[in-house]
Amino acid sequence: QDCTVRRQITAMSDAFVIADAVEGVGSQTITRALATAYPIQLSGTAARLDDFVLTGDAPWISQPLTCWSAYGKGLLASRLVCQSQSSLPWQGRIELRVA
């Protein structure tokens, strides 16, 4: 299926907003992922990262990840995934705000 994907990132004084849109027909699995080395606490569609709160339009799941800073030097990190099965056209939003 042919789809068109658009992303707009907006910076505000206390937040970043990522607005995504997928245009097309039918149904698609929409997966968005972010990586962080911050400790995280998940609560449904919100994730607390130190002094920040990340909100999405689907529940977040955390997957282990290694963040490589140099050859052979890695830090334990997390891949935060927000995924949904959605009818097209679709619009979604992720916000990263100061807690």
N, C-alpha and C positions, 0 to 999 in steps of 0.2 A: 504494500500500500504506500502511496505517495503521501508524505506529510511535510509540512513546513513548520519549522521550529523557530521561535523568536525568544530572545532573552533581553531584558532591560535591567540594569543594575543602577540603583539610585542611592546616593550617599546623603544622609541627613546628619544633623548635629549629634544625635544620640543613637543612630541606627543605620544599617545597610538593608536595603530591600532588593530582593531578586524576584522579578516578575517574569514568569515563563508562560508561553502559549504554544500549543500544538494545534495546527489546523489540518483538517483532513476529514475522512469519513471512517466510520467503524469504531473499533475499540482498540486501545493500545495500552501496554504496560508503561507507565511513566515512572522513570527512576531518576532521582537526583541525589547526588552524594557530595559530601564535604569531608575534608580531612582535618583533624585537629590533634595537637599534642596536649591540650588541656584535659584535666580530669573532667569527666562528664557525669551528670545525673539525668536519667531519662524519666519523663512523665508524659506519656501519650504523645501529643503533637508538639511538646516542648522539650528542650534539652538545656540544662544549665551547664555552662562552661565557665568556670571561675566567676568572673564579674559580668558575664554576658548571658543572655537568654536567647536561644535559637528557637523559632517557632515555624512550623510548616503546616501544610493542609492534610497531612496523613501522619500516622505514628512514625516516630524515628526508631530505627534499630541501630545498634552499634556493632561493628565488626572490628576485630583487632587488625592493626596495620603497623608496619615499621616505617618510620620517617627517617630516611637516610640523609645524614648531614655530610658524609664523606664516605669514600670506599671503605667498607667494613665497619663503619660507625653508624649505628642506628638507634633511634629512640622509640620506645613503645608509644604508639599513637592509636587513634580510632578513626574509622571511616563511618560517618553518620549517614544513613541511607533513609530517604523518604520515598516510599514507593506506593503506587496505586494503579489499579486497573480502571481505566476511564474511557468514557465515550468521547469521541471527538466531535466538534472542536472542544478544547480543554484550556483552562487557565488556572495557574497556581501561583503561590507566593510563599517565599521564605523571608523571614525577618531575623536579623541579628541585632539585638538591642542591648544597651548597657542596663544591667540589672539594678 
